Amino acid sequence: MLGDVAVDAEHLEGEITGDAEGRITFEMSGQALSTFMRNRIGICVLHPAHESAGQACTVEHADGSTEDGAFPLYIAPHQPLMDIRRLFLPLGGEARATLTFSGDVFEMEDQRNWTDASLKTYSTPLALPYPAEIRANTKVEQSVTLSLSGVAHAPAPTDTGGPVTVTIGRAPLGPRPAIGFGLAAVPHAEDAVALLHDLLPSHLRLDLDLAEEWRESLAQGAAVAAEVGAPLELALMLPEDPEDGLRELGQYLTREAVAVARVLAFGRENRLGDDRLITATRAALDGLLPRPEFGGGTDAYFTDLNRGRPALAGADLATYCLTPQVHAFDYASLVETLPTQAWTIASARRLYPGLAVSVSPVTLKPRLRPDRDAPPSGPDGLPGQYDARQKSLFAAAWAVGSLKYLAQAAVHSATYFETVGPGGLLDADTVYPLYHAFADVLEPDEAVILPTLSEDALRVEALALRHGSRTRVLVANLTLDPLSVRLRGLGAALRLRPLDEHTAASALTNPAEYRAQDWAAGPVKDGEAVLDLPPCGIVTLETW
């Protein structure tokens, strides 16, 4: 990883070699053409999270000593392995892999903190001061060698030519979580409010900074929420001495009879919410009826919760936000983050046993935060916190996968995206595919979550809900290619409605008409059906 440094290709060389003894070596060497400051220059090794978590290993340090260790099962807040010269990895039986590092001191971090699907071995150690100076003409050389020994059983080959099998379980995992959306800080047209009302969201999140003027934002947000028919989820940014602002907020909410489902309390400076802030917030707002839930944790990523670990004894729930684009932005990398979202729920629950876990908000790109510089606008002209793919079928397919993993991990509540605009579910002229995906999830009354298992989760995911005697399943193609899906565990009858490149025009411009049309009948034989999905296509089906 070379960082933000211009490199003359004539002065950088890389080579990958392999031999018959089972060794693969990756080498790089370069020479600085000028003096510059660097944070990190070096080779990274990514260890797949699913296969690595909880596995034993042995580390050889720079002084030749060895130490038995393990890849963390739950997400590690800090480096689980340090000072790595060699890493010995058992592969089962007598088989073993050895990674040998040279050219720098290597250590490991758990990238699941940011929902990346890997743990990463990298150099230079973060404990050393940085940025560090690289003088002109300095040579940088590194290598990593992977050696295999013993006999390991090769995994069964994956058949990529046939349908991807998705199995739907029957035992309920729990109730559908509360699902809401962030209130965009823009006016909401009457048509948009009506469409949002039809979605039946559990809540709408409103961010308020109590160190600044907040009454106008609250009045506007509460008005939209009342028209939509959803209570507010208040995310409060609190000053060091919050009591006066909280008392005024409580008086306002009581006087105006504002419905509040949840209050998340955070400090303005560190974006963390702890017992002190939660106690003050509860004292000022606990008189609201119906009684809201009170949460703390962080307004930033899971890693901030994992490393900050604020005391939450006075809270009802712990919260943090999620985005799949902290380190990468290609389609495949975004899909790989989906299973890792469940790891964050399990790890948060381990940090705070007995507390519910809330994820708020989930966004495609990192959010615009007041304590950070605004990200630059992209080539599409959108502000840096928004992704042009928000309007795409891919975003809807990704959201189905995200909902599946958070729901199956028993998240208590989840707040997704924004209501309207470039980070929302619709704009002035059309709804986005996301709108229909969430409508299909939120529509059934008193739904419970059923387990689903995809044999190839990087290509197909599914979310299943049971309501009454019926089961509703959203099946999403996560790729840019057409594919077939074999569904198992269906009832005797099947009806379905596709959302794809063939139906999108009518679905997005005439959402009410699209949703009111009759569902197509689908063939079922012995509880199975095979469906063809276009690129990034979604099919919602009901079976009974």
Secondary structure, 3 states (H helix, E strand, C coil): CCCCCCCCHHHEEEEEEECCCCEEEEEEEEECCCCEEECCCCCCEEEEHHHHCCCEEEEECCCCCEEEEECCCCCCCCCCCCCECEEEEEEECCEEEEEEEECCCEEEEEHHHHCCCEEEEECCCCCCCCCEEECCCCEEEEEEEEEEECCCCCCCCCCCCCCEEEEECCCCCEECCEEEEECCCCCCCHHHHHHHHHHCCCCEEEEEECCCCCHHHHHHHHHHHHHHCCCEEEEEEECCCCHHHHHHHHHHHHHCCCCEEEEEEEECCCCEECHHHHHHHHHHHCCCCCCCEEEEEEEEEHHHHHHHCCCCCCCCEEEEEECCCCCCCCHHHHHHHHHHHHHHHHHHHHHCCCCEEEEEEECCCCCCCCCCCCCCCCCCCCCCCCCHHHHCHHHHHHHHHHHHHHHHCCCCEEEEEECECCCCCECCCCECHHHHHHHHHHCCCCCEEECEEECCCCCEEEEEEEECCEEEEEEEECCCCCEEEEEECCCCCEEEEEECCCCHHHHHHCHHHHHHCCCEECCCECCEEEEEECCCCEEEEEEC
